[in-house]
Amino acid sequence: MIRVVLAEDQGLVRGALAALLQLEGDIDVVAQANDGDEALALVRSEKPDVLVTDIEMPGRSGIDVAAAIAAERLGTRVVIVTTFARPGFLRRALDAGVGGYLLKDSPARELADAVRRVASGGRAIDPKLALDSWTERDPLTERERGVLRLSAEGLSAAAIGERLGLTDGTVRNYLSEAGSKLGAANRVEAARIARDKGWL
């Protein structure tokens, strides 16, 4: 029996995914979470074979949860089910150790197949997305991404610096470098481009 924890912040979608998986004789949904922090806590306590998760949720994102699972060596494999068909998201997911990446408009049978494949140590990635993720590389460093993400939330350079332990000038340098790499006129445009590409 493949033990699954399911994380999705939209109740109707979470219920539908759980119902689909429960129809399979070899898959058991042992717990459900409505945000990333709860998902990680459930993985720690339930020790499932597979976590099926969305990307964008309150608290930690699905990618953040996958990275934490890998860092803590919890052994749970991760399948992401999302609406984001952007290569940048897939690239970040793969870097975080995700084994499966499906779009929510995929045929229902593909979810159970992906869970089985990932549980047995394989991968289940949309082939076109996989190819696209290797042809368009994310030019941002992790620090540039973090500063840009906080800027997109409306924080000033001073507030970002305070949160990250950096000077205002260093924050401005990171924002300027990110904008230059993305060909953006300002930090707002840089954040929009990076988000559209799936790099934030």
CYANA upper distance limits for C-alpha pairs under 8 A (distance plus 0.5 A):
  1 MET  CA     26 ASP  CA      5.29
  1 MET  CA     27 ILE  CA      6.14
  1 MET  CA     28 ASP  CA      7.23
  2 ILE  CA     26 ASP  CA      6.53
  2 ILE  CA     27 ILE  CA      5.23
  2 ILE  CA     28 ASP  CA      6.57
  2 ILE  CA     48 PRO  CA      8.34
  2 ILE  CA     49 ASP  CA      6.58
  2 ILE  CA     50 VAL  CA      7.98
  2 ILE  CA    116 ARG  CA      8.10
  2 ILE  CA    119 ALA  CA      7.73
  3 ARG  CA     27 ILE  CA      6.67
  3 ARG  CA     28 ASP  CA      5.54
  3 ARG  CA     29 VAL  CA      6.58
  3 ARG  CA     30 VAL  CA      6.73
  3 ARG  CA     48 PRO  CA      5.48
  3 ARG  CA     49 ASP  CA      5.73
  3 ARG  CA     50 VAL  CA      7.03
  4 VAL  CA     27 ILE  CA      7.60
  4 VAL  CA     28 ASP  CA      6.46
  4 VAL  CA     29 VAL  CA      5.16
  4 VAL  CA     30 VAL  CA      6.30
  4 VAL  CA     31 ALA  CA      7.73
  4 VAL  CA     48 PRO  CA      5.88
  4 VAL  CA     49 ASP  CA      6.58
  4 VAL  CA     50 VAL  CA      5.45
  4 VAL  CA     51 LEU  CA      6.18
  4 VAL  CA     52 VAL  CA      7.52
  5 VAL  CA     29 VAL  CA      6.32
  5 VAL  CA     30 VAL  CA      6.35
  5 VAL  CA     31 ALA  CA      5.47
  5 VAL  CA     32 GLN  CA      6.21
  5 VAL  CA     33 ALA  CA      8.14
  5 VAL  CA     39 ALA  CA      7.99
  5 VAL  CA     42 LEU  CA      7.77
  5 VAL  CA     43 VAL  CA      7.48
  5 VAL  CA     48 PRO  CA      6.77
  5 VAL  CA     50 VAL  CA      7.04
  5 VAL  CA     51 LEU  CA      5.37
  5 VAL  CA     52 VAL  CA      6.79
  6 LEU  CA     14 ARG  CA      7.81
  6 LEU  CA     18 ALA  CA      7.68
  6 LEU  CA     29 VAL  CA      7.45
  6 LEU  CA     31 ALA  CA      6.95
  6 LEU  CA     32 GLN  CA      5.24
  6 LEU  CA     33 ALA  CA      6.69
  6 LEU  CA     39 ALA  CA      8.09
  6 LEU  CA     51 LEU  CA      6.41
  6 LEU  CA     52 VAL  CA      5.36
  6 LEU  CA     53 THR  CA      6.40
  7 ALA  CA     14 ARG  CA      7.65
  7 ALA  CA     32 GLN  CA      6.26
  7 ALA  CA     33 ALA  CA      5.04
  7 ALA  CA     34 ASN  CA      6.15
  7 ALA  CA     35 ASP  CA      6.99
  7 ALA  CA     36 GLY  CA      7.62
  7 ALA  CA     39 ALA  CA      6.32
  7 ALA  CA     51 LEU  CA      7.92
  7 ALA  CA     52 VAL  CA      6.68
  7 ALA  CA     53 THR  CA      5.03
  7 ALA  CA     54 ASP  CA      6.89
  8 GLU  CA     13 VAL  CA      7.65
  8 GLU  CA     14 ARG  CA      5.82
  8 GLU  CA     32 GLN  CA      8.46
  8 GLU  CA     33 ALA  CA      6.95
  8 GLU  CA     34 ASN  CA      5.62
  8 GLU  CA     35 ASP  CA      7.06
  8 GLU  CA     53 THR  CA      6.47
  8 GLU  CA     54 ASP  CA      5.92
  8 GLU  CA     57 MET  CA      7.51
  9 ASP  CA     14 ARG  CA      7.71
  9 ASP  CA     33 ALA  CA      7.97
  9 ASP  CA     34 ASN  CA      4.71
  9 ASP  CA     35 ASP  CA      6.13
  9 ASP  CA     54 ASP  CA      8.35
  9 ASP  CA     57 MET  CA      6.23
  9 ASP  CA     58 PRO  CA      7.86
 10 GLN  CA     14 ARG  CA      6.58
 10 GLN  CA     34 ASN  CA      7.70
 11 GLY  CA     15 GLY  CA      6.55
 11 GLY  CA     34 ASN  CA      8.03
 12 LEU  CA     16 ALA  CA      6.66
 13 VAL  CA     17 LEU  CA      6.64
 14 ARG  CA     18 ALA  CA      6.61
 14 ARG  CA     32 GLN  CA      8.38
 15 GLY  CA     19 ALA  CA      6.58
 16 ALA  CA     20 LEU  CA      6.70
 17 LEU  CA     21 LEU  CA      6.75
 18 ALA  CA     22 GLN  CA      6.54
 18 ALA  CA     29 VAL  CA      7.07
 19 ALA  CA     23 LEU  CA      6.97
 20 LEU  CA     24 GLU  CA      7.92
 20 LEU  CA    108 ALA  CA      7.99
 21 LEU  CA     27 ILE  CA      6.84
 21 LEU  CA     28 ASP  CA      7.79
 21 LEU  CA     29 VAL  CA      7.59
 21 LEU  CA    111 LEU  CA      8.36
 21 LEU  CA    112 ALA  CA      6.83
 22 GLN  CA     27 ILE  CA      6.84
 22 GLN  CA     28 ASP  CA      6.53
 22 GLN  CA     29 VAL  CA      7.03
 24 GLU  CA     28 ASP  CA      8.49
 24 GLU  CA    112 ALA  CA      7.92
 30 VAL  CA     46 GLU  CA      8.19
 30 VAL  CA     48 PRO  CA      8.28
 31 ALA  CA     42 LEU  CA      7.67
 31 ALA  CA     46 GLU  CA      8.35
 32 GLN  CA     39 ALA  CA      8.01
 33 ALA  CA     38 GLU  CA      6.06
 33 ALA  CA     39 ALA  CA      5.68
 33 ALA  CA     42 LEU  CA      8.12
 34 ASN  CA     38 GLU  CA      7.42
 34 ASN  CA     39 ALA  CA      7.92
 34 ASN  CA     57 MET  CA      8.07
 35 ASP  CA     39 ALA  CA      6.72
 35 ASP  CA     57 MET  CA      5.80
 35 ASP  CA     58 PRO  CA      5.67
 35 ASP  CA     59 GLY  CA      6.65
 35 ASP  CA     60 ARG  CA      7.65
 36 GLY  CA     40 LEU  CA      6.78
 36 GLY  CA     57 MET  CA      6.60
 36 GLY  CA     58 PRO  CA      6.91
 36 GLY  CA     59 GLY  CA      5.91
 36 GLY  CA     60 ARG  CA      4.90
 36 GLY  CA     61 SER  CA      6.14
 36 GLY  CA     62 GLY  CA      6.71
 36 GLY  CA     64 ASP  CA      8.43
 36 GLY  CA     65 VAL  CA      6.78
 37 ASP  CA     41 ALA  CA      6.81
 37 ASP  CA     59 GLY  CA      6.26
 37 ASP  CA     60 ARG  CA      6.22
 37 ASP  CA     65 VAL  CA      8.15
 38 GLU  CA     42 LEU  CA      6.62
 39 ALA  CA     43 VAL  CA      6.70
 39 ALA  CA     65 VAL  CA      7.95
 40 LEU  CA     44 ARG  CA      6.72
 40 LEU  CA     65 VAL  CA      6.49
 40 LEU  CA     68 ALA  CA      8.31
 40 LEU  CA     69 ILE  CA      7.99
 41 ALA  CA     45 SER  CA      6.78
 42 LEU  CA     46 GLU  CA      6.05
 42 LEU  CA     47 LYS  CA      8.06
 43 VAL  CA     47 LYS  CA      5.60
 43 VAL  CA     48 PRO  CA      6.68
 43 VAL  CA     51 LEU  CA      7.92
 43 VAL  CA     74 LEU  CA      8.37
 43 VAL  CA     76 THR  CA      7.83
 44 ARG  CA     74 LEU  CA      7.62
 47 LYS  CA     74 LEU  CA      7.88
 47 LYS  CA     75 GLY  CA      8.37
 47 LYS  CA     76 THR  CA      7.26
 48 PRO  CA     76 THR  CA      6.48
 49 ASP  CA     75 GLY  CA      7.99
 49 ASP  CA     76 THR  CA      5.53
 49 ASP  CA     77 ARG  CA      6.71
 49 ASP  CA    119 ALA  CA      6.63
 50 VAL  CA     76 THR  CA      5.81
 50 VAL  CA     77 ARG  CA      5.22
 50 VAL  CA     78 VAL  CA      6.05
 50 VAL  CA     79 VAL  CA      7.60
 50 VAL  CA    115 VAL  CA      7.43
 50 VAL  CA    118 VAL  CA      8.08
 50 VAL  CA    119 ALA  CA      6.65
 51 LEU  CA     76 THR  CA      7.17
 51 LEU  CA     77 ARG  CA      6.74
 51 LEU  CA     78 VAL  CA      5.31
 51 LEU  CA     79 VAL  CA      6.64
 52 VAL  CA     78 VAL  CA      6.54
 52 VAL  CA     79 VAL  CA      5.29
 52 VAL  CA     80 ILE  CA      6.28
 52 VAL  CA     81 VAL  CA      7.39
 52 VAL  CA    115 VAL  CA      8.43
 53 THR  CA     62 GLY  CA      6.30
 53 THR  CA     78 VAL  CA      7.95
 53 THR  CA     79 VAL  CA      6.85
 53 THR  CA     80 ILE  CA      5.44
 53 THR  CA     81 VAL  CA      6.46
 54 ASP  CA     61 SER  CA      8.21
 54 ASP  CA     62 GLY  CA      6.11
 54 ASP  CA     80 ILE  CA      6.09
 54 ASP  CA     81 VAL  CA      5.72
 54 ASP  CA     82 THR  CA      5.82
 55 ILE  CA     61 SER  CA      5.72
 55 ILE  CA     62 GLY  CA      4.67
 55 ILE  CA     63 ILE  CA      6.61
 55 ILE  CA     80 ILE  CA      7.26
 55 ILE  CA     81 VAL  CA      7.97
 55 ILE  CA     82 THR  CA      6.72
 56 GLU  CA     61 SER  CA      5.60
 56 GLU  CA     62 GLY  CA      6.99
 57 MET  CA     61 SER  CA      5.98
 57 MET  CA     62 GLY  CA      7.70
 60 ARG  CA     64 ASP  CA      6.13
 60 ARG  CA     65 VAL  CA      6.78
 61 SER  CA     65 VAL  CA      6.78
 62 GLY  CA     66 ALA  CA      6.71
 62 GLY  CA     80 ILE  CA      7.65
 63 ILE  CA     67 ALA  CA      6.71
 63 ILE  CA     92 ARG  CA      7.71
 63 ILE  CA     93 ALA  CA      6.02
 63 ILE  CA     96 ALA  CA      6.93
 63 ILE  CA     98 VAL  CA      8.30
 64 ASP  CA     68 ALA  CA      6.72
 64 ASP  CA     96 ALA  CA      8.11
 65 VAL  CA     69 ILE  CA      6.67
 66 ALA  CA     70 ALA  CA      6.77
 66 ALA  CA     78 VAL  CA      6.93
 66 ALA  CA     93 ALA  CA      8.22
 66 ALA  CA     96 ALA  CA      6.33
 66 ALA  CA     97 GLY  CA      7.02
 66 ALA  CA     98 VAL  CA      6.80
 67 ALA  CA     71 ALA  CA      6.57
 67 ALA  CA     96 ALA  CA      5.08
 67 ALA  CA     97 GLY  CA      7.14
 68 ALA  CA     72 GLU  CA      6.48
 69 ILE  CA     73 ARG  CA      6.45
 69 ILE  CA     74 LEU  CA      5.91
 69 ILE  CA     75 GLY  CA      7.77
 69 ILE  CA     76 THR  CA      7.44
 70 ALA  CA     74 LEU  CA      7.12
 70 ALA  CA     75 GLY  CA      7.93
 70 ALA  CA     96 ALA  CA      7.71
 70 ALA  CA     97 GLY  CA      7.04
 77 ARG  CA     98 VAL  CA      7.45
 77 ARG  CA     99 GLY  CA      6.89
 77 ARG  CA    118 VAL  CA      7.08
 77 ARG  CA    119 ALA  CA      6.93
 77 ARG  CA    121 GLY  CA      8.48
 78 VAL  CA     97 GLY  CA      8.23
 78 VAL  CA     98 VAL  CA      5.56
 78 VAL  CA     99 GLY  CA      6.05
 78 VAL  CA    100 GLY  CA      6.89
 78 VAL  CA    118 VAL  CA      7.99
 79 VAL  CA     98 VAL  CA      6.81
 79 VAL  CA     99 GLY  CA      6.35
 79 VAL  CA    100 GLY  CA      4.66
 79 VAL  CA    101 TYR  CA      6.23
 79 VAL  CA    102 LEU  CA      8.04
 79 VAL  CA    114 ALA  CA      7.96
 79 VAL  CA    115 VAL  CA      7.40
 79 VAL  CA    118 VAL  CA      7.83
 80 ILE  CA     98 VAL  CA      7.87
 80 ILE  CA    100 GLY  CA      6.41
 80 ILE  CA    101 TYR  CA      5.23
 80 ILE  CA    102 LEU  CA      6.62
 81 VAL  CA    101 TYR  CA      6.54
 81 VAL  CA    102 LEU  CA      5.30
 81 VAL  CA    103 LEU  CA      6.01
 81 VAL  CA    104 LYS  CA      6.33
 82 THR  CA    101 TYR  CA      8.23
 82 THR  CA    102 LEU  CA      6.92
 82 THR  CA    103 LEU  CA      5.47
 82 THR  CA    104 LYS  CA      5.82
 83 THR  CA    103 LEU  CA      5.95
 83 THR  CA    104 LYS  CA      5.98
 83 THR  CA    105 ASP  CA      8.04
 84 PHE  CA     89 PHE  CA      7.62
 84 PHE  CA    103 LEU  CA      7.50
 85 ALA  CA     89 PHE  CA      8.26
 85 ALA  CA    103 LEU  CA      7.29
 85 ALA  CA    129 LEU  CA      7.50
 86 ARG  CA     90 LEU  CA      7.24
 86 ARG  CA    129 LEU  CA      7.74
 86 ARG  CA    133 SER  CA      8.43
 86 ARG  CA    196 ASP  CA      8.36
 86 ARG  CA    197 LYS  CA      6.73
 86 ARG  CA    198 GLY  CA      6.28
 87 PRO  CA     91 ARG  CA      6.54
 87 PRO  CA    129 LEU  CA      6.31
 87 PRO  CA    130 ALA  CA      7.76
 87 PRO  CA    132 ASP  CA      6.14
 87 PRO  CA    133 SER  CA      4.70
 87 PRO  CA    134 TRP  CA      8.42
 87 PRO  CA    136 GLU  CA      7.93
 87 PRO  CA    197 LYS  CA      7.58
 87 PRO  CA    198 GLY  CA      7.26
 88 GLY  CA     92 ARG  CA      6.72
 88 GLY  CA    133 SER  CA      6.73
 88 GLY  CA    136 GLU  CA      8.35
 88 GLY  CA    137 ARG  CA      8.17
 88 GLY  CA    138 ASP  CA      7.34
 88 GLY  CA    197 LYS  CA      6.00
 88 GLY  CA    198 GLY  CA      4.66
 88 GLY  CA    199 TRP  CA      5.64
 89 PHE  CA     93 ALA  CA      6.56
 89 PHE  CA    197 LYS  CA      8.22
 89 PHE  CA    198 GLY  CA      5.13
 89 PHE  CA    199 TRP  CA      6.96
 90 LEU  CA     94 LEU  CA      6.59
 90 LEU  CA    101 TYR  CA      7.63
 90 LEU  CA    129 LEU  CA      7.76
 90 LEU  CA    130 ALA  CA      7.78
 90 LEU  CA    133 SER  CA      6.94
 91 ARG  CA     95 ASP  CA      6.70
 91 ARG  CA    133 SER  CA      6.00
 91 ARG  CA    134 TRP  CA      8.06
 92 ARG  CA     96 ALA  CA      6.73
 92 ARG  CA    199 TRP  CA      8.03
 93 ALA  CA     97 GLY  CA      7.04
 93 ALA  CA     98 VAL  CA      5.93
 94 LEU  CA     98 VAL  CA      5.60
 94 LEU  CA     99 GLY  CA      7.69
 99 GLY  CA    118 VAL  CA      6.22
 99 GLY  CA    121 GLY  CA      8.43
 99 GLY  CA    122 GLY  CA      7.42
 99 GLY  CA    123 ARG  CA      5.37
 99 GLY  CA    124 ALA  CA      6.93
 99 GLY  CA    125 ILE  CA      8.19
100 GLY  CA    114 ALA  CA      6.99
100 GLY  CA    115 VAL  CA      8.29
100 GLY  CA    118 VAL  CA      6.91
100 GLY  CA    123 ARG  CA      6.00
100 GLY  CA    124 ALA  CA      4.90
100 GLY  CA    125 ILE  CA      5.90
101 TYR  CA    124 ALA  CA      6.79
101 TYR  CA    125 ILE  CA      5.48
101 TYR  CA    126 ASP  CA      7.23
102 LEU  CA    106 SER  CA      7.30
102 LEU  CA    111 LEU  CA      7.97
102 LEU  CA    124 ALA  CA      8.08
102 LEU  CA    125 ILE  CA      7.03
102 LEU  CA    126 ASP  CA      6.95
106 SER  CA    110 GLU  CA      7.25
106 SER  CA    111 LEU  CA      8.46
107 PRO  CA    111 LEU  CA      8.19
108 ALA  CA    112 ALA  CA      8.18
109 ARG  CA    113 ASP  CA      6.95
110 GLU  CA    114 ALA  CA      6.41
111 LEU  CA    115 VAL  CA      6.71
112 ALA  CA    116 ARG  CA      6.77
113 ASP  CA    117 ARG  CA      6.65
114 ALA  CA    118 VAL  CA      6.48
114 ALA  CA    123 ARG  CA      8.05
114 ALA  CA    124 ALA  CA      5.82
115 VAL  CA    119 ALA  CA      6.40
116 ARG  CA    120 SER  CA      6.79
117 ARG  CA    121 GLY  CA      7.13
117 ARG  CA    122 GLY  CA      5.63
117 ARG  CA    123 ARG  CA      6.77
117 ARG  CA    124 ALA  CA      7.18
118 VAL  CA    122 GLY  CA      5.21
118 VAL  CA    123 ARG  CA      5.83
118 VAL  CA    124 ALA  CA      7.13
125 ILE  CA    129 LEU  CA      8.03
125 ILE  CA    130 ALA  CA      7.00
126 ASP  CA    130 ALA  CA      6.62
127 PRO  CA    131 LEU  CA      6.80
128 LYS  CA    132 ASP  CA      6.69
129 LEU  CA    133 SER  CA      6.52
130 ALA  CA    134 TRP  CA      7.29
131 LEU  CA    135 THR  CA      7.15
132 ASP  CA    136 GLU  CA      6.96
133 SER  CA    137 ARG  CA      7.60
138 ASP  CA    199 TRP  CA      6.93
139 PRO  CA    181 LYS  CA      7.18
139 PRO  CA    182 LEU  CA      8.36
140 LEU  CA    144 GLU  CA      6.36
140 LEU  CA    145 ARG  CA      6.52
140 LEU  CA    178 ALA  CA      6.89
140 LEU  CA    181 LYS  CA      7.96
140 LEU  CA    199 TRP  CA      8.44
141 THR  CA    145 ARG  CA      6.65
142 GLU  CA    146 GLY  CA      6.70
143 ARG  CA    147 VAL  CA      6.69
143 ARG  CA    174 TYR  CA      8.06
144 GLU  CA    148 LEU  CA      6.49
144 GLU  CA    174 TYR  CA      5.88
144 GLU  CA    175 LEU  CA      7.18
144 GLU  CA    177 GLU  CA      8.20
144 GLU  CA    178 ALA  CA      6.50
145 ARG  CA    149 ARG  CA      6.49
145 ARG  CA    178 ALA  CA      8.32
145 ARG  CA    199 TRP  CA      8.05
145 ARG  CA    200 LEU  CA      6.76
146 GLY  CA    150 LEU  CA      6.87
146 GLY  CA    200 LEU  CA      8.50
147 VAL  CA    151 SER  CA      6.66
147 VAL  CA    160 ILE  CA      7.28
147 VAL  CA    171 VAL  CA      7.37
147 VAL  CA    174 TYR  CA      7.47
147 VAL  CA    175 LEU  CA      7.33
148 LEU  CA    152 ALA  CA      6.61
148 LEU  CA    175 LEU  CA      6.82
148 LEU  CA    178 ALA  CA      8.06
148 LEU  CA    187 ARG  CA      7.83
148 LEU  CA    190 ALA  CA      8.21
148 LEU  CA    191 ALA  CA      6.50
148 LEU  CA    200 LEU  CA      8.38
149 ARG  CA    153 GLU  CA      7.04
149 ARG  CA    191 ALA  CA      7.44
149 ARG  CA    200 LEU  CA      6.74
150 LEU  CA    154 GLY  CA      7.32
150 LEU  CA    155 LEU  CA      6.41
150 LEU  CA    160 ILE  CA      6.98
151 SER  CA    155 LEU  CA      5.55
151 SER  CA    156 SER  CA      7.11
151 SER  CA    157 ALA  CA      7.98
151 SER  CA    160 ILE  CA      7.76
151 SER  CA    187 ARG  CA      7.81
151 SER  CA    188 VAL  CA      8.31
151 SER  CA    191 ALA  CA      8.19
152 ALA  CA    187 ARG  CA      8.37
152 ALA  CA    188 VAL  CA      7.10
152 ALA  CA    191 ALA  CA      6.34
155 LEU  CA    159 ALA  CA      6.24
155 LEU  CA    160 ILE  CA      6.56
156 SER  CA    160 ILE  CA      6.62
157 ALA  CA    161 GLY  CA      6.51
157 ALA  CA    168 ASP  CA      6.04
157 ALA  CA    171 VAL  CA      6.41
157 ALA  CA    172 ARG  CA      7.01
158 ALA  CA    162 GLU  CA      6.65
158 ALA  CA    167 THR  CA      7.93
158 ALA  CA    168 ASP  CA      5.72
158 ALA  CA    171 VAL  CA      8.45
159 ALA  CA    163 ARG  CA      6.69
160 ILE  CA    164 LEU  CA      6.63
160 ILE  CA    166 LEU  CA      8.23
160 ILE  CA    168 ASP  CA      8.47
160 ILE  CA    171 VAL  CA      7.59
161 GLY  CA    165 GLY  CA      5.96
161 GLY  CA    166 LEU  CA      4.82
161 GLY  CA    167 THR  CA      5.84
161 GLY  CA    168 ASP  CA      6.14
161 GLY  CA    170 THR  CA      8.36
161 GLY  CA    171 VAL  CA      6.58
162 GLU  CA    166 LEU  CA      6.92
162 GLU  CA    167 THR  CA      8.12
166 LEU  CA    170 THR  CA      6.73
166 LEU  CA    171 VAL  CA      7.09
167 THR  CA    171 VAL  CA      6.87
168 ASP  CA    172 ARG  CA      6.71
169 GLY  CA    173 ASN  CA      6.65
170 THR  CA    174 TYR  CA      6.79
171 VAL  CA    175 LEU  CA      6.73
172 ARG  CA    176 SER  CA      6.47
173 ASN  CA    177 GLU  CA      6.53
174 TYR  CA    178 ALA  CA      6.60
175 LEU  CA    179 GLY  CA      6.58
175 LEU  CA    187 ARG  CA      6.92
176 SER  CA    180 SER  CA      6.60
176 SER  CA    187 ARG  CA      8.12
177 GLU  CA    181 LYS  CA      6.71
178 ALA  CA    182 LEU  CA      6.75
178 ALA  CA    190 ALA  CA      7.45
179 GLY  CA    183 GLY  CA      6.40
179 GLY  CA    184 ALA  CA      5.36
179 GLY  CA    185 ALA  CA      7.39
179 GLY  CA    186 ASN  CA      6.89
179 GLY  CA    187 ARG  CA      6.76
179 GLY  CA    189 GLU  CA      8.40
179 GLY  CA    190 ALA  CA      5.63
180 SER  CA    184 ALA  CA      6.80
182 LEU  CA    190 ALA  CA      6.74
182 LEU  CA    193 ILE  CA      7.65
182 LEU  CA    194 ALA  CA      8.09
183 GLY  CA    190 ALA  CA      8.10
184 ALA  CA    189 GLU  CA      6.03
184 ALA  CA    190 ALA  CA      5.52
184 ALA  CA    193 ILE  CA      8.27
185 ALA  CA    189 GLU  CA      6.91
185 ALA  CA    190 ALA  CA      7.88
186 ASN  CA    190 ALA  CA      6.68
187 ARG  CA    191 ALA  CA      6.57
188 VAL  CA    192 ARG  CA      6.77
189 GLU  CA    193 ILE  CA      6.63
190 ALA  CA    194 ALA  CA      6.63
191 ALA  CA    195 ARG  CA      6.49
191 ALA  CA    200 LEU  CA      8.14
192 ARG  CA    196 ASP  CA      6.53
193 ILE  CA    197 LYS  CA      6.73
194 ALA  CA    198 GLY  CA      6.73
194 ALA  CA    199 TRP  CA      5.53
194 ALA  CA    200 LEU  CA      6.23
195 ARG  CA    199 TRP  CA      6.21
195 ARG  CA    200 LEU  CA      5.52
